[in-house]
């Protein structure tokens, strides 16, 4: 089984939120459930959730659980379309996730700040 760090968990949920796959008000699994599902310590999952909460992407409301914030930043639809197309093309070409992410990070670094 893969080992997950808190940042890996936060990245996963951040991606789901930013891509619109989970929307405002949607409930996330509990910290304990996330820890159990991924085979990590509850503290690791809790750290990921705290990171997302500090970014304003999720809110924790006691018995109501952890939910996606009412107004999370979501990527514009056109950009999501381009990303989905890039992923489809990369998969068709046999490019791995890590290779695509590395190329994206390098491309981002090469672009001038606006």
HUFENGI-V23996 format. One record per backbone hydrogen bond with DSSP energy under -1.0 kcal/mol. CO is the residue of the C=O (numbers start at 1). NH is the residue of the N-H. If there is no record, write none. Layout:
CO_NH, CO_NH
//
This chain:
5_9, 6_10, 7_11, 8_12, 9_13, 10_14, 11_15, 12_16, 13_17, 14_18, 15_19, 16_21, 16_22, 17_20, 18_75, 23_26, 26_68, 30_34, 31_35, 32_36, 33_37, 34_38, 35_39, 35_40, 41_45, 42_46, 43_47, 44_48, 45_49, 46_50, 47_51, 48_52, 49_53, 50_54, 51_55, 52_57, 53_56, 57_69, 59_67, 61_64, 62_65, 65_61, 66_28, 67_59, 68_25, 76_80, 77_81, 78_82, 79_83, 80_84, 81_85, 82_86, 83_87, 84_88, 85_89, 86_90, 87_91, 88_92, 89_93, 90_95, 91_94, 96_100, 97_101, 98_102, 99_103, 100_104, 101_105, 102_106, 103_107, 104_108, 105_109, 106_110, 108_111
//
